[in-house]
């Protein structure tokens, strides 16, 4: 095999491994968040672990950042393979072009949507106990700022991918 063939094989392996990491992060996000929500909503005698609900949205948002990073890596590598000047086969270039043109738009909002739901559930469950607590309101404001930051980061990454793909398709 030539160096180019080795590189293309390595790049395809990197894409596959990145997809596996992204899927693992999504599974971990569900596991951690469902666990925190479940444990935070139970009470055993006088013990009520409601404060765990303060962590659930933060954990969800942290996983969103990891998922966004892996997603960007996949799209960046795919964009590289789809370049006209790429040494990838015509089938790979055509596949990458079709992937770019037919992206699942729901996947962009699925993870953040779950995180917003986790935040809403946490806010609602904590409301009766903490509605008069200034730290509760600070926590809500902080989570909303984090959510806006993640949306902005996602927007920036998507623009970078679009710019990269546009440059490579001309």
C-alpha positions as CSV (number, residue, x, y, z in Angstrom):
1,X,0.0,0.0,0.0
2,X,1.1,3.5,-0.7
3,X,1.3,6.3,1.9
4,X,-1.9,7.8,0.5
5,X,-3.8,4.5,0.8
6,X,-2.5,4.1,4.3
7,X,-3.6,7.7,5.1
8,X,-7.1,7.2,3.6
9,X,-7.5,3.9,5.6
10,X,-6.4,5.6,8.8
11,X,-8.8,8.5,8.2
12,X,-11.7,6.1,7.6
13,X,-10.7,4.3,10.9
14,X,-10.6,7.6,12.7
15,X,-14.1,8.4,11.4
16,X,-15.4,5.0,12.6
17,X,-13.8,5.4,16.0
18,X,-15.1,8.9,16.4
19,X,-18.6,7.7,15.5
20,X,-18.3,5.0,18.2
21,X,-17.1,7.6,20.8
22,X,-20.0,9.9,19.9
23,X,-22.5,7.0,20.3
24,X,-20.8,6.1,23.7
25,X,-21.2,9.6,24.9
26,X,-24.9,9.6,24.0
27,X,-25.4,6.4,25.9
28,X,-23.5,7.7,28.9
29,X,-25.5,10.9,28.8
30,X,-28.7,9.0,29.0
31,X,-27.4,6.7,31.8
32,X,-26.0,9.5,34.0
33,X,-29.0,11.9,33.5
34,X,-31.7,9.2,34.0
35,X,-29.8,8.0,37.1
36,X,-29.5,11.5,38.5
37,X,-33.2,12.3,37.8
38,X,-34.3,9.0,39.2
39,X,-32.2,9.1,42.4
40,X,-33.0,12.8,42.8
41,X,-36.7,12.1,42.8
42,X,-36.8,9.4,45.4
43,X,-36.9,9.7,49.2
44,X,-35.8,7.1,51.7
45,X,-37.2,8.0,55.1
46,X,-36.1,11.5,55.8
47,X,-33.3,11.4,53.2
48,X,-34.3,13.3,50.0
49,X,-31.5,13.5,47.4
50,X,-33.2,16.5,45.6
51,X,-29.8,18.3,45.3
52,X,-28.8,15.8,42.7
53,X,-31.3,17.4,40.4
54,X,-29.0,20.5,40.4
55,X,-26.3,18.3,38.8
56,X,-28.5,16.6,36.1
57,X,-28.6,19.5,33.6
58,X,-25.0,20.3,34.1
59,X,-24.0,16.7,33.4
60,X,-26.3,16.7,30.3
61,X,-24.7,19.9,29.0
62,X,-21.2,18.6,29.6
63,X,-22.0,15.5,27.5
64,X,-23.5,17.8,24.8
65,X,-20.1,19.4,24.5
66,X,-18.3,16.1,24.0
67,X,-21.0,15.0,21.5
68,X,-20.6,18.2,19.6
69,X,-16.9,17.8,19.4
70,X,-17.1,14.3,18.1
71,X,-19.7,15.2,15.6
72,X,-17.5,18.1,14.3
73,X,-14.6,15.6,14.0
74,X,-16.7,13.3,11.9
75,X,-18.0,16.0,9.6
76,X,-14.5,17.6,9.3
77,X,-13.0,14.2,8.2
78,X,-15.9,13.5,5.9
79,X,-15.4,17.0,4.3
80,X,-11.7,16.2,3.8
81,X,-12.6,12.9,2.1
82,X,-15.2,14.6,-0.1
83,X,-12.8,17.2,-1.5
84,X,-12.4,17.2,-5.3
85,X,-8.6,17.1,-4.8
86,X,-8.9,14.2,-2.4
87,X,-7.3,10.9,-3.3
88,X,-10.4,9.1,-2.1
89,X,-12.3,7.0,-4.6
90,X,-15.1,8.6,-6.6
91,X,-17.6,6.5,-4.7
92,X,-16.3,8.0,-1.4
93,X,-16.4,11.5,-2.8
94,X,-20.0,10.9,-4.0
95,X,-21.0,9.4,-0.7
96,X,-19.6,12.4,1.3
97,X,-21.4,14.8,-1.1
98,X,-24.7,13.0,-0.6
99,X,-24.1,12.9,3.2
100,X,-23.5,16.7,3.2
101,X,-26.6,17.3,1.1
102,X,-28.9,15.0,3.1
103,X,-27.9,15.6,6.8
104,X,-30.5,14.6,9.4
105,X,-31.7,18.0,10.7
106,X,-33.3,16.3,13.7
107,X,-29.9,15.1,15.0
108,X,-28.8,18.7,15.5
109,X,-31.5,19.3,18.0
110,X,-32.0,15.9,19.6
111,X,-29.2,16.1,22.2
112,X,-29.8,19.7,23.2
113,X,-33.6,19.0,23.3
114,X,-33.0,16.3,25.8
115,X,-30.8,18.6,27.9
116,X,-33.5,21.3,27.9
117,X,-36.0,18.7,29.0
118,X,-33.7,17.6,31.9
119,X,-33.3,21.3,32.9
120,X,-37.1,21.8,32.8
121,X,-37.8,18.7,34.8
122,X,-35.2,19.7,37.4
123,X,-36.6,23.2,37.7
124,X,-40.2,21.9,38.1
125,X,-39.3,19.3,40.7
126,X,-37.1,21.7,42.7
127,X,-39.6,24.6,42.5
128,X,-41.7,23.7,45.6
129,X,-38.7,23.5,47.8
130,X,-36.4,26.1,46.4
131,X,-38.5,28.8,44.7
132,X,-37.6,31.4,47.3
133,X,-33.9,30.5,47.3
134,X,-31.6,33.0,45.5
135,X,-29.2,30.2,44.7
136,X,-32.0,28.3,42.8
137,X,-32.6,31.4,40.6
138,X,-28.8,31.8,40.1
139,X,-28.6,28.1,39.1
140,X,-31.5,28.6,36.6
141,X,-29.8,31.7,35.1
142,X,-26.4,29.9,34.9
143,X,-28.0,26.9,33.2
144,X,-29.7,29.2,30.6
145,X,-26.4,30.9,29.9
146,X,-24.7,27.5,29.5
147,X,-27.4,26.4,27.1
148,X,-27.0,29.6,25.1
149,X,-23.2,29.0,25.1
150,X,-23.6,25.5,23.8
151,X,-26.0,26.6,21.1
152,X,-23.5,29.3,20.1
153,X,-20.6,26.8,20.1
154,X,-22.8,24.4,18.0
155,X,-23.6,27.2,15.6
156,X,-19.9,28.1,15.2
157,X,-18.9,24.5,14.6
158,X,-21.6,24.1,12.0
159,X,-20.5,27.3,10.2
160,X,-16.9,26.0,10.2
161,X,-18.1,22.7,8.6
162,X,-20.2,24.5,6.0
163,X,-17.3,26.9,5.2
164,X,-14.9,23.9,4.9
165,X,-17.3,21.9,2.7
166,X,-18.1,24.9,0.5
167,X,-14.4,25.6,0.0
168,X,-13.9,21.9,-1.0
169,X,-16.8,21.6,-3.3
170,X,-15.8,24.4,-5.6
